[in-house]
Amino acid sequence: MEYAILGKTGFRVSKIGLGGAPLGGDFGETTDETVTHVIDSALDFGINFIDTAPLYGRGESERRIGKALKGKRGDVILASKAIMRGDPYSYDNTIKSVEDSLRRLQTDYIDLIQLHELEQTTYEQAVNETLPAFRKLKEQGKVRAIGVNAGDLELLMPFLREDLVDTIQTYAKYTLVDYTAKDELLPLAKEKNIGVIHGSPLAMGILADRPAPFLRNNKVMLEEAERRMAQLDFLRKSEPNGLVEPALRFSLTCPDIAITLVGTTSVKSLDLNTGYCDGRGLSDEEMKKVIGLFPGQRLF
């Protein structure tokens, strides 16, 4: 297992983290027992970072994680988010969201609290209401570090430029088919010592040959993804879903990404993915070829 320091938080984190959406049942039914088994196995594999949110399973992910971590809370860096999609990002709602998360997680502190889905609010509300609420909670010892989350890189940039947070989290923006995070976001985060968490290294399942169901109606994007995948055939292994390993190694070995998140309810899959967190990336020749294929070209 490889470890890194999560920016200015100072947290020593496993470079592969466990994403909480599948643990809430967002990608198929699961059980408390399965989640406990996955989390126990993750700890055994050396994973010490778990990321969740109230949105995942409408609280079920947090509840199950809290149950699984009984007696083991000190073994992990636990991250969650605020607030639940559909609720205003007001100061009071933010406080309530975090208090509810603490209760579901059965803990008196969250290591990293993140504003979830910047797309659902405005910069002004985030800066004037949500972040001040986070800072109040930090003063109270209920959270230890503060971050923001968004899929749209442009929404994250002001928080980096103005040094407003400890971490940022994005998804599918440093993958084999879309690595636009490398242009501005990653260099600026490095300059500011803001930790970067990267989700969906398989580009919403595209790089596993299993695009997420919610992508089915986006035919133009899927056609473009197929075109890009064809150009990546030189990375394919002989086994099925042959781009999973190179895709994970691509993100896991990026020096400017502290944590790459993988979400699963399968211990077998988690074991396989964790095996790629050994410091070995693409060869220099492969890396040069990949980076030359789609420079500056967003997919999502």
Salt bridges, closest charged atoms under 4 A:
ASP32 OD1 - ARG63 NH2 2.84
ASP32 OD1 - ARG64 NE 3.02
ASP32 OD2 - LYS67 NZ 3.16
ASP40 OD1 - LYS72 NZ 2.41
ASP51 OD2 - LYS81 NZ 2.58
GLU60 OE2 - ARG63 NE 2.82
GLU60 OE1 - ARG64 NH2 3.81
GLU62 OE1 - ARG104 NE 2.74
GLU99 OE2 - LYS142 NZ 2.61
ASP100 OD2 - LYS96 NZ 2.83
ASP100 OD1 - ARG103 NH2 3.84
ASP111 OD2 - ARG73 NH2 2.94
ASP111 OD1 - ARG144 NH1 2.62
GLU117 OE2 - ARG85 NH2 2.45
ASP163 OD1 - LYS8 NZ 2.59
ASP209 OD1 - ARG236 NH2 3.09
GLU224 OE2 - ARG227 NH2 2.64
GLU224 OE2 - ARG228 NE 2.75
ASP233 OD1 - ARG236 NE 3.23
GLU245 OE2 - ARG249 NE 2.92
ASP278 OD1 - ARG249 NH1 2.63
ASP278 OD2 - ARG280 NE 3.41
